[in-house]
Amino acid sequence: MKTFPMLQEVEGFLAQRQGLRIGAKHVDTKKTLHVINPSSGELLTSVACASENEIDLAVGVARQAFHSGPWGC
């Protein structure tokens, strides 16, 4: 399998834990999901793992944006 080196900018981004953004706000979570690079088996990055409440909040914000935006009904 042929692999290519990652750009420094991408490596820098992936080195930081990626959080949730709900309604243009950063939401810190307690749980983390580790993402493994399937070609090497190494840790690629860590991302926030949303709870049920955070998912409900995100869905509510998305619904509000949909209904109040130019594409809403």
Buried (B, 14 or more C-beta within 10 A) or exposed (E): EEEEEEEEEEEEEBEEEBEBEBEEEEBEBEEEEEEEEEEEEEEBBBBBEBBEEBEEBBEEBEEEEEEEEEEEE
